[in-house]
Amino acid sequence: FIIRCRVENLRDIGACQNPFGSFLLLQGLETLSLRGERHCQNALHLAEHLQKHPKVLWVNYPGLSTSPLRSDARKYFHRQLFGGMLNFGVRGGFDAGKKFINSVKLSSHLANVGDAKTLVIHPASTTHSQLSDEEQLSAGVTKDLIRVSVGLENIKDIVADFEQALQHC
């Protein structure tokens, strides 16, 4: 009976990884630290750029020198790499946020995080759109909020994509 349970589970639900899947997993693990470092470097550079942009009202990223979380971030983040996620407020509110999302070309409009490519989303019109205005605010979602999971692309390409998208706002 126990042999049957083991064999059927392996066959039916794949509890044992195939050799190629194992190879891909090992390849990914070997470059994880390099990819993580690139995410963080790109996010800091993008946050600094957005902070100076006239069409951006605010930027939330713990690595910025102006961030209220900076002292805690310096204490807890390894090697002063502050993560690959940031968010910002686009001048013009809800409509400008939607225009920004629809104008990006390099970045993808997805709710995922930590991808190799840069991902952007406007939570007020997508993931939190079913909530009332009060519920959105209590969740930290403002009408101008753009959430960004910064990818591994060349930072000049990411900045150029954001620049051209902000011109449409």
C-alpha positions in Angstrom: 0.0 0.0 0.0 2.7 2.5 0.9 4.6 1.8 -2.4 1.4 2.5 -4.3 0.9 5.8 -2.4 4.4 6.9 -3.2 4.5 5.9 -6.8 1.0 7.3 -7.6 1.9 10.6 -6.0 5.1 10.9 -7.9 3.3 10.1 -11.1 0.2 12.2 -10.6 1.3 15.3 -8.8 5.0 15.5 -9.7 6.5 15.4 -6.2 9.8 14.7 -7.8 11.3 17.3 -10.1 12.5 16.4 -13.5 16.2 16.7 -14.4 15.8 19.7 -16.7 13.7 21.5 -14.0 16.4 20.8 -11.5 19.0 22.2 -13.9 17.0 25.4 -14.4 16.4 25.8 -10.7 20.2 25.5 -10.0 21.0 28.0 -12.8 18.6 30.5 -11.3 20.0 30.1 -7.8 23.5 30.6 -9.0 22.7 34.1 -10.4 20.1 35.1 -7.7 22.5 37.4 -5.8 23.6 39.2 -9.0 20.0 39.7 -10.1 19.0 40.9 -6.7 21.8 43.4 -6.6 20.8 44.7 -10.1 17.1 45.1 -9.0 18.2 47.2 -6.0 20.6 49.3 -8.0 18.1 50.0 -10.7 15.4 50.8 -8.2 17.5 53.4 -6.3 18.5 55.0 -9.6 14.9 55.2 -10.8 13.7 56.5 -7.5 16.3 59.3 -7.5 15.4 60.2 -11.1 11.6 60.2 -10.4 12.2 62.4 -7.3 13.4 65.2 -9.5 10.7 64.9 -12.2 8.2 67.7 -12.4 5.3 65.3 -13.1 6.0 63.2 -10.0 4.5 64.4 -6.7 6.2 62.0 -4.3 8.4 58.9 -4.4 8.4 56.1 -1.7 11.6 54.2 -1.6 13.6 53.4 1.6 17.0 54.0 -0.1 16.3 57.7 -0.8 18.1 60.1 1.5 14.8 61.9 2.0 12.9 58.8 3.1 11.6 58.7 6.6 12.5 55.0 6.6 16.1 55.6 5.6 17.6 55.1 9.1 15.8 51.8 9.6 16.6 50.7 6.0 20.3 51.4 6.6 20.1 49.3 9.7 18.2 46.3 8.3 19.0 46.0 4.6 22.0 44.0 3.6 24.9 45.9 2.0 22.7 49.0 1.7 20.7 47.4 -1.1 17.1 48.6 -0.4 15.0 46.4 -2.6 13.6 46.4 -6.1 10.1 47.9 -5.3 9.1 51.5 -5.2 6.0 53.5 -5.7 5.3 57.1 -6.7 2.5 59.6 -7.2 2.0 61.0 -10.7 0.8 64.6 -11.0 -2.8 64.5 -12.3 -4.3 61.8 -10.0 -6.4 58.9 -11.3 -6.5 59.8 -15.0 -2.8 60.5 -15.1 -2.1 57.2 -13.4 -4.0 55.3 -16.0 -2.4 57.3 -18.8 1.1 56.5 -17.5 0.3 52.7 -17.3 -1.1 52.8 -20.9 1.9 54.7 -22.2 4.8 52.5 -21.0 6.5 50.6 -23.7 9.3 48.6 -22.1 7.6 48.0 -18.8 4.8 45.5 -18.5 1.4 46.2 -16.9 1.3 43.4 -14.3 0.7 42.9 -10.6 3.6 40.6 -10.1 6.8 41.5 -8.3 10.5 40.4 -8.7 10.4 39.6 -12.4 13.4 40.1 -14.6 11.4 42.8 -16.5 10.1 46.1 -15.0 6.5 45.8 -14.0 4.1 48.7 -13.3 0.5 48.9 -12.0 -2.0 51.6 -11.0 -3.7 49.9 -8.0 -6.6 52.4 -7.9 -7.8 51.3 -11.3 -6.9 47.6 -11.1 -6.2 45.6 -7.9 -8.0 47.9 -5.5 -10.7 49.2 -7.9 -13.5 47.3 -6.2 -12.9 49.1 -2.9 -14.5 52.4 -1.9 -12.3 55.6 -1.8 -12.1 55.3 2.0 -11.1 51.6 1.9 -8.5 52.4 -0.7 -7.0 55.2 1.4 -7.0 52.9 4.5 -5.0 50.4 2.4 -2.5 53.1 1.4 -3.8 53.4 -2.2 -4.1 56.9 -3.4 -5.5 57.9 -6.8 -2.0 58.9 -8.1 -0.1 55.8 -6.9 2.0 53.9 -9.3 3.6 50.7 -8.0 6.8 49.6 -9.7 8.8 46.3 -9.5 12.0 47.4 -11.1 13.6 44.9 -13.5 17.0 44.0 -14.7 17.0 46.0 -17.9 19.6 48.7 -18.5 18.6 51.6 -16.3 18.9 54.0 -19.1 16.2 52.1 -21.0 13.9 52.0 -17.9 14.4 55.8 -17.3 13.7 56.5 -21.0 10.5 54.4 -20.8 9.3 56.3 -17.7 10.2 59.6 -19.3 8.2 59.0 -22.4 5.2 57.7 -20.4 5.2 60.7 -18.1 5.0 63.0 -21.1 1.5 61.6 -21.7 0.3 62.5 -18.3 
